[in-house]
Amino acid sequence: MQAPRFWEWQAGSRRVPLLLLSPFSWLYAAIGMWRQRRRPWCAPVPVLCCGNLTVGGTGKTTVALDLGRRLVARNHRVVFLTRGYGGNIRQVTRVQVGRHTARDVGDEALLLATVAPCYAGADRAQAARLAIADGADCLLMDDGLQNPGLRRDFSLVVVDGYQGFGNGCVLPAGPLREPVATGLSRAQALLMIGADRTGLLHALPSVLPCHHAMLQQDGTALPPHCPVVAFAGIGRPSKFFDGLRQSGVNVQHTVAFADHHPYRPAELAQLLKTAHDMKARLVTTPKDFVRLPADFQARVTPVGVSLRWADPQAPERLLDAWLRGAGR
């Protein structure tokens, strides 16, 4: 599904949908607040959550990967916890690259498992127990800010600077999973990725530490001046396309799909035809790449992205604050 236009922060005159959907938003927010009253399980190891307040892609998986690599470099036995969105397996499962596919555990879980062990499943407390039994000395949650099952020692809210908090309304009238004030009250820091296009930083609590970072495209896998046809099924495909152009990639054509889109044979055949007609190479994101059939992957170049912090020492200080303040 594509996000409706009236979810955007400059909705302007599109007030009728907001008025019609407001009662449902109030109900959604009330249910969320009721769920937060559940008593969480307290893990005996530090737990950090990279979450967000909106639906759609903010870059939280990229942030989780970045922090996970830093913890591995510190010789921590970090384990990722993720819901496994888009996967068919319902029980909590340790992700095994090469055995599991995106259809089993979701695309994000496969990416996380390339850096450190990863458990996928909706029951975060059960996933945490299994991870600790597996030797984890700290847990890193990709998403889960609204999940009340596991106590978090540190919650980092990730925000896309281009979209901000959208029109400021809770689902279905807007993109928010919960009211901004409610979500930020459980956060210890905020990370904005990209420029603050919506000006939301001026409205944030002054006591909440705010960090900044940019996404940096890795175009080294492509020959210089190579024409490409780019396709993506992520929260905001234009972010990927713009990043390619800014890194100097010769983007001839782009094709956008919905987030976590399951690619059909006819769509893949059309992508191949477009690239052939344009004498271009097919490129996509790593998240999309793991959702492609194995025989099609050989015809596509995945172009990854890394996180470039405005203050290079900020993530290390953030990890220090989390590990020191875990209260154990």
BALO-974750 format. One line per 10 residues: number of its first residue (from 1); for each residue y negated, x, z negated of C-alpha. Coordinates in Angstrom, 2 decimals, always signed. Each point is the difference from the previous one (the first is absolute). Example, Ala and Ser with C-alpha at 12.3 -4.5 7.8 and 13.67 -1.06 7.14 Angstrom:
// residues 2
1> +4.50,+12.30,-7.80 ~ -3.44,+1.37,+0.66
// end
This chain:
// residues 328
1> +0.00,+0.00,+0.00 ~ -3.56,+1.09,+0.72 ~ -2.69,-0.41,-2.65 ~ -2.44,-2.84,+0.80 ~ -3.54,+0.97,+0.91 ~ -1.54,-1.88,-2.93 ~ +1.69,+2.46,-2.38 ~ -2.41,+2.70,+1.14 ~ -2.90,+0.99,-2.19 ~ -2.57,-1.19,+2.57
11> +1.43,-3.47,+0.36 ~ -3.49,-1.43,+0.53 ~ +0.12,-3.65,+0.98 ~ +3.77,-0.39,-0.37 ~ -0.31,-1.89,-3.29 ~ +2.05,-3.09,+0.82 ~ +3.41,+1.76,-0.29 ~ -1.08,+1.52,-3.31 ~ -0.93,-3.36,-1.46 ~ +3.22,-1.62,+1.18
21> +2.20,+2.79,-1.34 ~ -1.82,+0.63,-3.30 ~ +2.25,-2.33,-2.10 ~ +3.07,+1.90,+1.20 ~ -1.70,+3.30,-0.85 ~ -0.69,-1.19,-3.54 ~ +3.66,-0.96,-0.36 ~ +1.17,+3.36,+1.40 ~ -2.26,+1.90,-2.42 ~ +1.14,-2.13,-2.95
31> +3.66,+0.66,+0.77 ~ -0.75,+3.73,+0.24 ~ -1.73,+0.02,-3.38 ~ +2.94,-1.89,-1.53 ~ +2.44,+2.59,+1.38 ~ -2.01,+2.82,-1.56 ~ +0.74,-1.45,-3.46 ~ +3.61,+1.17,+0.37 ~ +0.89,+2.83,-2.34 ~ +0.73,+3.10,+2.13
41> +2.72,+2.55,-0.56 ~ -1.39,+3.31,-1.29 ~ +1.64,+2.98,+1.65 ~ +0.54,+3.20,-2.02 ~ -1.65,+2.03,+2.80 ~ -3.53,-0.18,+1.48 ~ -0.57,-2.70,+2.64 ~ -2.80,+0.12,+2.59 ~ -0.70,-2.89,+2.38 ~ -1.74,+0.34,+3.37
51> -0.96,-3.62,+0.59 ~ -2.62,-2.16,+1.63 ~ -1.67,-3.37,-0.44 ~ +0.36,-1.23,+3.58 ~ +2.80,-0.78,+2.41 ~ +0.30,+2.26,+3.02 ~ -0.22,+3.73,+0.38 ~ -2.40,+1.97,-2.16 ~ +1.86,+3.32,+0.21 ~ +1.75,-0.16,-3.37
61> +3.29,+1.36,+1.38 ~ -1.89,+3.01,+1.40 ~ -1.54,+0.49,-3.45 ~ +3.39,-0.29,-1.70 ~ +1.46,+2.58,+2.38 ~ -2.90,+2.37,-0.65 ~ +0.32,-0.26,-3.79 ~ +3.78,+0.21,+0.22 ~ -0.16,+3.29,+1.91 ~ -2.38,+1.38,-2.63
71> +2.39,-0.98,-2.79 ~ +2.92,+1.62,+1.83 ~ -2.11,+3.16,+0.35 ~ -0.45,-0.10,-3.78 ~ +3.80,-0.09,-0.37 ~ +0.01,-3.55,-1.37 ~ +3.06,-2.17,+0.64 ~ -2.06,-2.84,+1.40 ~ +1.64,-3.16,+1.32 ~ -1.74,-2.62,+2.15
81> +0.33,-3.71,-0.72 ~ -0.78,-2.48,+2.77 ~ +0.82,-3.60,+0.76 ~ +1.57,+0.79,+3.36 ~ -2.07,-2.53,+1.90 ~ +1.63,-1.03,+3.27 ~ +3.49,+1.08,-1.10 ~ +3.07,-2.23,-0.25 ~ +1.58,+1.57,-3.10 ~ -0.88,-2.10,-3.04
91> +1.47,+2.04,-2.86 ~ -1.72,+3.14,-1.23 ~ +1.21,+2.84,+2.22 ~ -0.45,+3.76,+0.13 ~ -1.23,+0.68,+3.52 ~ +2.10,+2.41,+2.04 ~ -1.62,+1.35,+3.16 ~ +2.54,+0.01,+2.79 ~ +2.03,-2.79,-1.53 ~ -2.58,-2.70,-0.60
101> -2.30,-1.35,+2.71 ~ -3.34,-1.79,-0.12 ~ +1.93,-3.27,+0.33 ~ +1.78,+0.88,-3.24 ~ -2.76,+1.30,-2.26 ~ -3.26,-0.28,+1.96 ~ -2.02,+2.67,+1.78 ~ -2.04,+1.21,-2.97 ~ +3.09,+0.76,-2.09 ~ +1.42,+2.23,+2.74
111> -3.23,+2.02,+0.17 ~ -0.16,+0.41,-3.78 ~ +3.63,+1.14,-0.15 ~ -0.81,+2.99,+2.23 ~ -2.18,+1.42,-2.78 ~ +1.89,-0.94,-3.19 ~ +2.73,-2.39,-1.14 ~ -0.98,-3.63,+0.50 ~ +1.31,-3.27,-1.41 ~ -0.78,-3.21,+1.88
121> +0.13,-3.44,-1.58 ~ -2.15,-2.78,-1.39 ~ +1.15,+0.59,-3.61 ~ -2.13,+3.00,-0.88 ~ +1.36,+0.23,-3.55 ~ +3.58,+0.22,+1.26 ~ -1.05,+2.53,+2.63 ~ -1.68,+2.06,-2.72 ~ +3.13,-0.03,-2.18 ~ +2.15,+1.20,+2.89
131> -2.52,+2.70,+0.93 ~ -0.16,+1.30,-3.58 ~ +3.80,+0.05,-0.18 ~ -0.17,+2.02,+3.22 ~ -2.12,+2.65,-1.73 ~ -3.60,-1.10,+0.70 ~ -2.64,+1.45,-2.32 ~ -2.81,-2.11,+1.52 ~ -0.21,-3.09,+2.20 ~ -2.39,-0.67,+2.87
141> -0.35,-3.61,+1.14 ~ -1.01,-0.79,+3.57 ~ -1.64,-3.40,-0.51 ~ +0.81,-2.17,-3.01 ~ -3.42,-0.40,-1.63 ~ +0.71,-3.73,-0.26 ~ +3.63,+0.49,-1.12 ~ +0.25,-0.63,-3.77 ~ +3.56,+1.31,-0.48 ~ -0.80,+3.67,-0.68
151> -2.73,+1.43,-2.20 ~ -2.32,+2.39,+1.82 ~ -1.71,+2.88,-1.74 ~ -2.48,+0.51,+2.84 ~ -0.96,-2.34,+2.85 ~ -1.89,+1.34,+3.00 ~ -1.51,-2.75,+2.16 ~ -0.15,+1.03,+3.67 ~ -2.72,-1.62,+2.13 ~ -0.58,+0.14,+3.75
161> -3.69,+0.79,+0.37 ~ -0.20,-1.90,+3.29 ~ +1.30,-3.29,-1.42 ~ -0.86,+0.29,-3.69 ~ +1.10,-3.14,-1.82 ~ -0.58,-2.18,+3.05 ~ -1.89,-3.22,-0.64 ~ +0.71,+0.27,-3.74 ~ +2.35,-2.98,-0.13 ~ +3.58,-0.22,-1.24
171> +2.86,-1.03,+2.29 ~ +0.07,-2.11,+2.11 ~ -3.80,-0.27,+0.27 ~ -0.30,+3.79,+0.12 ~ +2.07,+3.20,-0.04 ~ -0.03,+0.57,-3.77 ~ +3.24,-0.13,-1.98 ~ -2.00,-0.65,-3.16 ~ -3.69,-0.13,-1.01 ~ -1.69,+3.39,+0.25
181> -1.09,+0.08,-3.66 ~ +3.52,-0.86,-1.17 ~ +1.65,+2.71,+2.06 ~ -2.52,+2.71,-0.82 ~ +0.32,-0.74,-3.72 ~ +3.52,+1.45,+0.19 ~ -1.05,+3.07,+2.04 ~ -0.85,+3.49,-1.21 ~ -1.52,+1.23,+3.29 ~ -0.85,-1.06,+3.54
191> +0.50,+1.89,+3.24 ~ -2.02,-1.04,+3.05 ~ +1.39,+1.13,+3.34 ~ -2.70,+0.33,+2.64 ~ -3.69,-0.83,-0.16 ~ -1.16,-2.90,-2.18 ~ -0.90,-2.40,+2.81 ~ -0.25,-3.06,-2.27 ~ -2.07,+1.58,-2.79 ~ +2.48,-0.99,-2.70
201> -0.40,+3.24,-1.96 ~ -3.38,-1.22,-1.23 ~ +1.64,-3.04,-1.58 ~ +2.83,+1.82,-1.80 ~ +0.03,+0.59,-3.78 ~ -1.83,+3.22,-0.79 ~ +2.79,+1.09,-2.37 ~ +2.65,-0.03,+2.75 ~ +0.42,+3.47,+1.57 ~ -0.28,-0.19,+3.80
211> +1.49,+2.58,+2.37 ~ -0.41,+0.36,+3.76 ~ +2.34,+1.14,+2.76 ~ +0.38,-0.14,+3.77 ~ +3.06,-0.43,+2.17 ~ +0.54,+2.95,+2.30 ~ +2.16,-0.48,+3.09 ~ +2.51,+2.70,+0.91 ~ -0.25,+0.48,+3.75 ~ +1.87,+3.33,+0.10
221> +3.16,-1.70,+1.32 ~ -1.82,-0.84,+3.24 ~ -0.87,+2.40,+2.83 ~ -3.76,+0.47,+0.56 ~ -1.62,-2.73,+2.13 ~ +3.31,-1.87,+0.26 ~ -0.67,-3.67,+0.88 ~ +1.64,-2.38,-2.46 ~ +0.76,-3.69,-0.45 ~ -0.26,-0.71,-3.73
231> +1.65,-2.93,-1.74 ~ +0.15,-0.96,-3.68 ~ +1.15,-2.81,-2.24 ~ -1.83,+0.81,-3.24 ~ -2.60,-1.72,-2.16 ~ -2.89,+1.06,+2.23 ~ +1.22,+1.56,+3.29 ~ -3.56,+0.85,+1.04 ~ -0.08,+2.55,-2.83 ~ +2.82,+1.89,+1.71
241> -1.54,-0.28,+3.46 ~ -3.44,+1.12,-1.19 ~ +1.54,+2.93,-1.85 ~ +1.73,+1.18,+3.16 ~ -3.25,-0.11,+1.97 ~ -1.93,+1.79,-2.74 ~ +2.58,+2.80,-0.04 ~ -0.49,+0.50,+3.75 ~ +3.09,-1.79,+1.32 ~ -0.39,-1.44,+3.51
251> +0.78,-3.67,-0.78 ~ +0.38,-1.92,+3.26 ~ +1.25,-3.32,-1.38 ~ +0.77,-1.61,-3.38 ~ +2.34,-2.80,-1.04 ~ -0.32,-1.59,-3.45 ~ +2.75,-1.88,-1.83 ~ +0.11,-1.73,-3.38 ~ +0.76,+1.97,-3.16 ~ +3.69,+1.01,-0.35
261> +0.68,-1.51,+3.44 ~ +3.70,+0.01,+1.03 ~ -0.05,+1.25,+3.59 ~ +1.92,-2.06,+2.56 ~ +1.70,+1.47,+3.08 ~ -2.41,-1.74,+2.38 ~ -3.00,+1.45,-1.84 ~ +1.45,+3.50,+0.08 ~ +0.76,-0.33,+3.71 ~ -3.60,-1.04,+0.64
271> -1.29,+2.98,-1.97 ~ +2.13,+2.34,+2.10 ~ -1.24,-1.60,+3.21 ~ -3.64,+0.31,-1.08 ~ +0.44,+3.66,-0.88 ~ +1.83,+0.68,+3.27 ~ -2.66,-1.72,+2.09 ~ -2.74,+1.98,-1.74 ~ +1.98,+3.26,+0.07 ~ -0.56,+0.18,-3.75
281> +2.00,+0.77,-3.11 ~ +0.84,-2.70,-2.56 ~ -1.24,+0.74,-3.53 ~ +0.18,-1.99,-3.22 ~ -0.20,+0.33,-3.78 ~ +2.86,+1.38,-2.12 ~ +0.36,-3.46,-1.58 ~ +0.50,-1.54,+3.43 ~ +2.23,+2.84,+1.16 ~ +2.65,-0.67,-2.66
291> +0.17,-3.65,+1.10 ~ +0.88,+0.95,+3.59 ~ +3.58,+0.15,+1.34 ~ +1.42,+3.52,+0.01 ~ +0.23,+0.17,+3.79 ~ -3.65,-1.06,+0.34 ~ -1.23,+2.54,-2.56 ~ +0.80,+2.80,+2.45 ~ -2.68,-1.42,+2.32 ~ -2.74,-0.24,-2.62
301> -2.06,+2.60,-1.86 ~ -0.88,-0.89,-3.60 ~ -3.47,+1.13,-1.04 ~ -0.36,+0.29,-3.74 ~ -3.04,-0.10,-2.24 ~ -0.99,+1.98,-3.06 ~ -2.44,-0.69,-2.79 ~ -3.10,+2.20,-0.22 ~ -1.65,-0.42,-3.41 ~ -3.77,+0.38,-0.14
311> +0.50,+2.07,-3.16 ~ +3.14,+2.13,+0.53 ~ +0.53,+0.27,-3.76 ~ -0.31,-3.74,-0.66 ~ +3.70,-0.85,+0.51 ~ +1.09,+2.85,-2.27 ~ -2.37,-1.16,-2.75 ~ +1.22,-3.55,+0.51 ~ +3.62,+1.08,-0.46 ~ -0.96,+2.05,-3.06
321> -1.76,-3.00,-1.56 ~ +3.02,-2.20,+0.68 ~ +2.60,+2.40,-1.37 ~ -2.09,+0.84,-3.10 ~ -0.93,-3.59,-0.71 ~ +3.46,-1.54,+0.39 ~ +0.10,-0.37,-3.80 ~ +3.45,+1.45,-0.56
// end
